[in-house]
Amino acid sequence: MIPAGHPPVGPTAGFSRRPEGTTSDTDPKDAGIDRTLLARVWTFARPYKRQLLGFLVLILAGAVLDLVPPLVFRSIIDKAIPAKDNAWVFRLGLLALGAVFLSTGLDLI
């Protein structure tokens, strides 16, 4: 036990759990996002505006392309196979395959 008034010793000597000057007991996880915070973040992100916009467009395009194969397979199962149209099945299969390749290509960018 360390006597009163004695300086702290050990690997955490002089360090407290909370940074000095912090008086709030709120958990950072509970902190909300407000306009001031968004404005502050935007000042740092502004030089990268084009890259951020391009990133969002690529994410949206990838999400749309990920929806294509299930819809194509639905058409194959519900329409092309019952109609016994092998050419339609082949074309829709190529469309699904192309969408998968495009989506994978966008994911690699």
Rosetta constraint file for C-alpha pairs under 8 A:
AtomPair CA 2 CA 6 HARMONIC 6.59 0.50
AtomPair CA 2 CA 8 HARMONIC 7.70 0.50
AtomPair CA 8 CA 13 HARMONIC 5.05 0.50
AtomPair CA 8 CA 14 HARMONIC 6.25 0.50
AtomPair CA 9 CA 13 HARMONIC 4.91 0.50
AtomPair CA 9 CA 14 HARMONIC 7.89 0.50
AtomPair CA 12 CA 16 HARMONIC 7.98 0.50
AtomPair CA 16 CA 20 HARMONIC 7.87 0.50
AtomPair CA 18 CA 22 HARMONIC 6.64 0.50
AtomPair CA 26 CA 30 HARMONIC 7.02 0.50
AtomPair CA 26 CA 31 HARMONIC 7.59 0.50
AtomPair CA 27 CA 31 HARMONIC 6.94 0.50
AtomPair CA 33 CA 37 HARMONIC 6.23 0.50
AtomPair CA 33 CA 38 HARMONIC 7.12 0.50
AtomPair CA 34 CA 38 HARMONIC 6.37 0.50
AtomPair CA 35 CA 39 HARMONIC 5.98 0.50
AtomPair CA 36 CA 40 HARMONIC 6.16 0.50
AtomPair CA 37 CA 41 HARMONIC 6.17 0.50
AtomPair CA 38 CA 42 HARMONIC 5.98 0.50
AtomPair CA 39 CA 43 HARMONIC 6.38 0.50
AtomPair CA 40 CA 44 HARMONIC 7.09 0.50
AtomPair CA 41 CA 45 HARMONIC 6.32 0.50
AtomPair CA 42 CA 46 HARMONIC 5.64 0.50
AtomPair CA 45 CA 49 HARMONIC 6.49 0.50
AtomPair CA 48 CA 52 HARMONIC 6.13 0.50
AtomPair CA 49 CA 53 HARMONIC 6.17 0.50
AtomPair CA 50 CA 54 HARMONIC 6.06 0.50
AtomPair CA 51 CA 55 HARMONIC 6.02 0.50
AtomPair CA 52 CA 56 HARMONIC 6.22 0.50
AtomPair CA 53 CA 57 HARMONIC 6.21 0.50
AtomPair CA 54 CA 58 HARMONIC 6.16 0.50
AtomPair CA 55 CA 59 HARMONIC 6.22 0.50
AtomPair CA 56 CA 60 HARMONIC 6.18 0.50
AtomPair CA 57 CA 61 HARMONIC 6.08 0.50
AtomPair CA 58 CA 62 HARMONIC 6.00 0.50
AtomPair CA 58 CA 106 HARMONIC 6.70 0.50
AtomPair CA 59 CA 63 HARMONIC 6.17 0.50
AtomPair CA 60 CA 64 HARMONIC 6.27 0.50
AtomPair CA 61 CA 65 HARMONIC 6.14 0.50
AtomPair CA 61 CA 103 HARMONIC 8.00 0.50
AtomPair CA 62 CA 66 HARMONIC 6.10 0.50
AtomPair CA 62 CA 103 HARMONIC 5.29 0.50
AtomPair CA 62 CA 106 HARMONIC 6.23 0.50
AtomPair CA 62 CA 107 HARMONIC 7.07 0.50
AtomPair CA 63 CA 67 HARMONIC 6.66 0.50
AtomPair CA 64 CA 68 HARMONIC 6.90 0.50
AtomPair CA 65 CA 69 HARMONIC 7.80 0.50
AtomPair CA 65 CA 99 HARMONIC 5.81 0.50
AtomPair CA 65 CA 100 HARMONIC 7.29 0.50
AtomPair CA 65 CA 102 HARMONIC 7.40 0.50
AtomPair CA 65 CA 103 HARMONIC 5.65 0.50
AtomPair CA 66 CA 99 HARMONIC 7.39 0.50
AtomPair CA 66 CA 100 HARMONIC 7.12 0.50
AtomPair CA 66 CA 103 HARMONIC 6.45 0.50
AtomPair CA 67 CA 71 HARMONIC 6.67 0.50
AtomPair CA 68 CA 72 HARMONIC 6.09 0.50
AtomPair CA 68 CA 96 HARMONIC 6.63 0.50
AtomPair CA 68 CA 99 HARMONIC 6.49 0.50
AtomPair CA 69 CA 73 HARMONIC 6.06 0.50
AtomPair CA 69 CA 95 HARMONIC 7.86 0.50
AtomPair CA 69 CA 96 HARMONIC 4.64 0.50
AtomPair CA 69 CA 97 HARMONIC 7.58 0.50
AtomPair CA 69 CA 99 HARMONIC 6.73 0.50
AtomPair CA 69 CA 100 HARMONIC 7.15 0.50
AtomPair CA 70 CA 74 HARMONIC 6.15 0.50
AtomPair CA 71 CA 75 HARMONIC 6.41 0.50
AtomPair CA 72 CA 76 HARMONIC 6.23 0.50
AtomPair CA 72 CA 92 HARMONIC 6.19 0.50
AtomPair CA 72 CA 93 HARMONIC 7.52 0.50
AtomPair CA 72 CA 95 HARMONIC 7.54 0.50
AtomPair CA 72 CA 96 HARMONIC 6.15 0.50
AtomPair CA 73 CA 77 HARMONIC 6.08 0.50
AtomPair CA 73 CA 92 HARMONIC 7.75 0.50
AtomPair CA 73 CA 93 HARMONIC 7.74 0.50
AtomPair CA 73 CA 96 HARMONIC 7.62 0.50
AtomPair CA 74 CA 78 HARMONIC 5.84 0.50
AtomPair CA 75 CA 79 HARMONIC 5.35 0.50
AtomPair CA 75 CA 80 HARMONIC 6.54 0.50
AtomPair CA 75 CA 92 HARMONIC 7.98 0.50
AtomPair CA 76 CA 80 HARMONIC 4.73 0.50
AtomPair CA 76 CA 81 HARMONIC 5.95 0.50
AtomPair CA 76 CA 88 HARMONIC 7.88 0.50
AtomPair CA 76 CA 89 HARMONIC 5.82 0.50
AtomPair CA 76 CA 92 HARMONIC 6.83 0.50
AtomPair CA 76 CA 93 HARMONIC 7.98 0.50
AtomPair CA 77 CA 81 HARMONIC 5.61 0.50
AtomPair CA 77 CA 82 HARMONIC 7.37 0.50
AtomPair CA 78 CA 82 HARMONIC 6.69 0.50
AtomPair CA 79 CA 83 HARMONIC 6.10 0.50
AtomPair CA 80 CA 84 HARMONIC 6.12 0.50
AtomPair CA 80 CA 85 HARMONIC 5.47 0.50
AtomPair CA 80 CA 86 HARMONIC 7.34 0.50
AtomPair CA 80 CA 88 HARMONIC 6.00 0.50
AtomPair CA 80 CA 89 HARMONIC 5.67 0.50
AtomPair CA 81 CA 85 HARMONIC 6.38 0.50
AtomPair CA 81 CA 86 HARMONIC 7.52 0.50
AtomPair CA 81 CA 89 HARMONIC 6.98 0.50
AtomPair CA 85 CA 89 HARMONIC 6.43 0.50
AtomPair CA 86 CA 90 HARMONIC 6.12 0.50
AtomPair CA 87 CA 91 HARMONIC 6.17 0.50
AtomPair CA 88 CA 92 HARMONIC 6.03 0.50
AtomPair CA 89 CA 93 HARMONIC 5.98 0.50
AtomPair CA 90 CA 94 HARMONIC 6.24 0.50
AtomPair CA 91 CA 95 HARMONIC 6.23 0.50
AtomPair CA 92 CA 96 HARMONIC 6.23 0.50
AtomPair CA 93 CA 97 HARMONIC 6.16 0.50
AtomPair CA 94 CA 98 HARMONIC 5.99 0.50
AtomPair CA 95 CA 99 HARMONIC 6.18 0.50
AtomPair CA 96 CA 100 HARMONIC 6.28 0.50
AtomPair CA 97 CA 101 HARMONIC 6.29 0.50
AtomPair CA 98 CA 102 HARMONIC 6.11 0.50
AtomPair CA 99 CA 103 HARMONIC 5.99 0.50
AtomPair CA 100 CA 104 HARMONIC 6.08 0.50
AtomPair CA 101 CA 105 HARMONIC 6.06 0.50
AtomPair CA 102 CA 106 HARMONIC 6.19 0.50
AtomPair CA 103 CA 107 HARMONIC 6.23 0.50
AtomPair CA 104 CA 108 HARMONIC 6.37 0.50
AtomPair CA 105 CA 109 HARMONIC 6.66 0.50
